[in-house]
Amino acid sequence: YEIKLVYALDYNKPSTFDANTGELLGYDGKPYKEPNQYEYNDIKGHYAEKYIKILADYGIAFDESEFKPDNKIKQKDFMKLLSTIMNFGYGINMLSQKDDKQVDEIYKIMIREGIVKESEKAPDSEVTREDSVKFLVRMLKYDKVADIKGIYNCNFKDKDEIGENLLGYVVIADGVNIVKGSNGYFYPKKSLTRAEAIVLAYNYLQN
């Protein structure tokens, strides 16, 4: 046998290069930057600290010095989080929190992939718990099954508060352990916090 040195692509990074300089480029055509080592000064002792740190080690994080775990998450930041864990070949860098162009690009991707619909786009709105699982179940490609009416048995005590069109999504998300209730309640209309969003992302990645 003859042994040779070969090279393979790192699928955790983009594969586009500048034709003139050979520099690695991100999806937006700008020079690619390696993921930062994220450290937050406001998560010590928080129930989600473990999950935040685990995902941050893989570059799934918010590019800020404070995580603000109990703040309500905006839809645009939830979309950033989802696009990062989906990793459409653009590397795992968390996109800038202040770049509107990148936000628009993320929405184009998420709409194209069927994760969010054009009519649902509301970047600065808060994400409810029932809407969060809707987006996650669409990522799993179970939405056509989730849309079937009259076949789901929901065990949450507040099931009557879940949107009629979202019941299947909640039951599926519960069944695959993406989401869990609290004392038997789901609280579907409650706004999702940033910490809860990270826990959902962690649970999603276990599937």
C-alpha positions as CSV (number, residue, x, y, z in Angstrom):
1,Y,0.0,0.0,0.0
2,E,1.1,3.6,-0.7
3,I,0.4,6.2,1.9
4,K,-0.3,9.8,0.8
5,L,-1.1,13.0,2.6
6,V,-4.6,14.1,1.6
7,Y,-6.9,17.0,2.6
8,A,-10.6,17.1,3.4
9,L,-13.0,20.0,3.9
10,D,-13.9,20.9,7.5
11,Y,-17.7,20.9,7.4
12,N,-17.8,23.2,10.4
13,K,-16.5,26.0,8.2
14,P,-17.6,27.6,4.9
15,S,-15.9,26.3,1.8
16,T,-15.8,29.5,-0.2
17,F,-12.4,31.2,-0.9
18,D,-11.4,34.6,-2.3
19,A,-10.2,33.8,-5.8
20,N,-7.4,36.5,-5.6
21,T,-6.1,36.0,-2.0
22,G,-7.2,32.5,-1.1
23,E,-8.8,33.9,2.1
24,L,-11.7,31.9,3.5
25,L,-15.0,33.8,3.2
26,G,-18.3,33.6,5.1
27,Y,-21.7,33.3,3.5
28,D,-21.9,37.1,3.1
29,G,-18.6,37.3,1.2
30,K,-16.7,38.8,4.1
31,P,-13.6,37.2,5.6
32,Y,-14.6,34.3,7.8
33,K,-13.8,34.6,11.6
34,E,-13.3,31.6,13.9
35,P,-15.9,31.3,16.6
36,N,-15.2,33.2,19.8
37,Q,-14.7,31.7,23.2
38,Y,-17.9,33.0,24.8
39,E,-17.9,33.8,28.5
40,Y,-20.8,35.5,30.2
41,N,-20.7,37.3,33.5
42,D,-24.4,36.9,34.4
43,I,-25.1,33.1,34.2
44,K,-23.3,31.7,37.3
45,G,-25.8,29.7,39.3
46,H,-28.5,30.0,36.7
47,Y,-30.5,26.8,35.9
48,A,-29.5,27.1,32.3
49,E,-25.8,27.7,32.9
50,K,-24.7,24.2,31.9
51,Y,-26.6,24.4,28.6
52,I,-25.4,27.9,27.8
53,K,-21.8,26.8,28.3
54,I,-22.1,23.5,26.4
55,L,-23.5,25.2,23.3
56,A,-21.1,28.2,23.6
57,D,-18.2,25.7,23.3
58,Y,-19.6,24.9,19.8
59,G,-20.0,28.5,18.8
60,I,-23.8,28.5,19.4
61,A,-24.0,31.6,21.4
62,F,-24.9,35.3,21.5
63,D,-21.9,37.5,20.8
64,E,-22.2,39.6,23.9
65,S,-20.5,39.8,27.3
66,E,-23.9,39.3,29.1
67,F,-26.2,36.5,28.2
68,K,-29.3,38.1,29.9
69,P,-30.8,34.7,30.5
70,D,-34.2,35.9,31.9
71,N,-34.8,38.5,29.2
72,K,-37.5,37.7,26.6
73,I,-36.0,36.6,23.3
74,K,-36.8,38.5,20.2
75,Q,-37.9,36.6,17.1
76,K,-34.8,37.7,15.1
77,D,-32.5,36.4,17.8
78,F,-34.4,33.1,18.0
79,M,-34.0,32.8,14.2
80,K,-30.3,33.5,14.5
81,L,-30.1,30.7,17.1
82,L,-32.0,28.3,14.9
83,S,-30.0,29.1,11.8
84,T,-26.8,28.5,13.8
85,I,-27.8,25.0,15.0
86,M,-29.0,24.1,11.5
87,N,-25.6,25.1,10.0
88,F,-26.5,25.6,6.4
89,G,-22.8,25.2,5.4
90,Y,-21.9,28.7,6.6
91,G,-19.9,27.7,9.6
92,I,-21.1,27.9,13.2
93,N,-20.2,31.5,14.0
94,M,-23.0,33.3,15.8
95,L,-24.0,36.3,13.6
96,S,-23.7,39.8,14.8
97,Q,-26.5,41.1,17.0
98,K,-26.4,44.5,15.3
99,D,-26.1,43.6,11.5
100,D,-29.5,44.2,9.9
101,K,-28.2,42.8,6.6
102,Q,-27.4,39.5,8.2
103,V,-30.8,39.4,9.9
104,D,-32.5,39.8,6.5
105,E,-30.3,37.1,5.1
106,I,-31.2,34.7,7.9
107,Y,-34.9,35.3,7.3
108,K,-34.5,34.6,3.6
109,I,-32.9,31.3,4.5
110,M,-35.5,30.4,7.1
111,I,-38.4,31.3,4.8
112,R,-36.8,29.3,2.0
113,E,-36.4,26.3,4.2
114,G,-40.0,26.5,5.5
115,I,-39.1,27.2,9.1
116,V,-40.9,30.6,9.2
117,K,-43.5,31.9,6.8
118,E,-43.3,35.4,5.3
119,S,-46.5,36.3,7.1
120,E,-45.0,35.3,10.4
121,K,-41.9,37.5,10.1
122,A,-41.8,39.9,13.0
123,P,-38.1,40.4,13.9
124,D,-38.6,42.6,17.1
125,S,-41.6,40.6,18.5
126,E,-41.3,38.2,21.4
127,V,-41.6,34.5,20.7
128,T,-44.2,32.6,22.6
129,R,-43.6,29.0,23.8
130,E,-46.1,27.6,21.4
131,D,-44.5,29.4,18.4
132,S,-41.0,28.3,19.5
133,V,-41.9,24.7,19.2
134,K,-43.7,25.4,15.9
135,F,-40.4,26.5,14.4
136,L,-38.5,23.6,15.9
137,V,-40.9,21.0,14.7
138,R,-40.7,22.5,11.2
139,M,-36.9,22.1,11.4
140,L,-37.5,18.4,12.1
141,K,-39.7,18.3,9.0
142,Y,-42.6,17.0,11.1
143,D,-44.9,19.9,10.3
144,K,-47.1,18.1,7.8
145,V,-47.8,15.5,10.5
146,A,-48.3,18.2,13.1
147,D,-50.9,19.9,10.9
148,I,-53.2,16.9,11.0
149,K,-56.2,17.6,13.1
150,G,-58.0,15.4,15.6
151,I,-55.3,12.8,16.2
152,Y,-53.4,14.3,19.1
153,N,-53.8,13.6,22.8
154,C,-52.3,16.4,24.8
155,N,-51.5,15.8,28.4
156,F,-50.8,19.4,29.5
157,K,-53.4,20.8,31.9
158,D,-53.6,24.0,29.9
159,K,-54.1,22.3,26.5
160,D,-57.2,24.4,25.9
161,E,-55.0,27.5,25.8
162,I,-52.8,26.1,22.9
163,G,-53.7,27.5,19.5
164,E,-55.9,25.1,17.6
165,N,-53.4,24.9,14.7
166,L,-50.4,24.4,17.1
167,L,-51.6,21.5,19.2
168,G,-49.9,18.9,17.0
169,Y,-46.6,20.8,17.2
170,V,-46.7,21.0,21.0
171,V,-47.5,17.3,21.3
172,I,-44.7,16.3,18.9
173,A,-42.2,18.6,20.6
174,D,-43.2,17.0,24.0
175,G,-42.9,13.5,22.5
176,V,-39.4,14.0,21.3
177,N,-38.3,15.7,24.5
178,I,-37.6,19.1,23.0
179,V,-39.9,20.8,25.5
180,K,-41.2,20.0,29.0
181,G,-43.9,21.4,31.0
182,S,-43.9,22.7,34.6
183,N,-46.1,20.9,37.0
184,G,-48.2,19.7,34.1
185,Y,-48.6,23.1,32.5
186,F,-47.1,24.2,29.2
187,Y,-47.9,27.9,29.3
188,P,-48.3,28.3,25.5
189,K,-48.8,32.0,25.4
190,K,-45.9,32.8,27.7
191,S,-43.0,34.6,26.1
192,L,-39.8,32.6,25.7
193,T,-36.7,33.7,27.6
194,R,-33.2,33.6,26.2
195,A,-32.3,30.8,28.7
196,E,-35.4,28.8,27.7
197,A,-34.4,29.2,24.0
198,I,-30.9,27.8,24.7
199,V,-32.4,24.8,26.5
200,L,-34.8,24.1,23.6
201,A,-31.8,24.3,21.2
202,Y,-29.9,21.9,23.3
203,N,-32.9,19.5,23.5
204,Y,-33.4,19.8,19.7
205,L,-29.8,18.8,19.1
206,Q,-30.3,15.6,21.1
207,N,-32.7,14.3,18.3
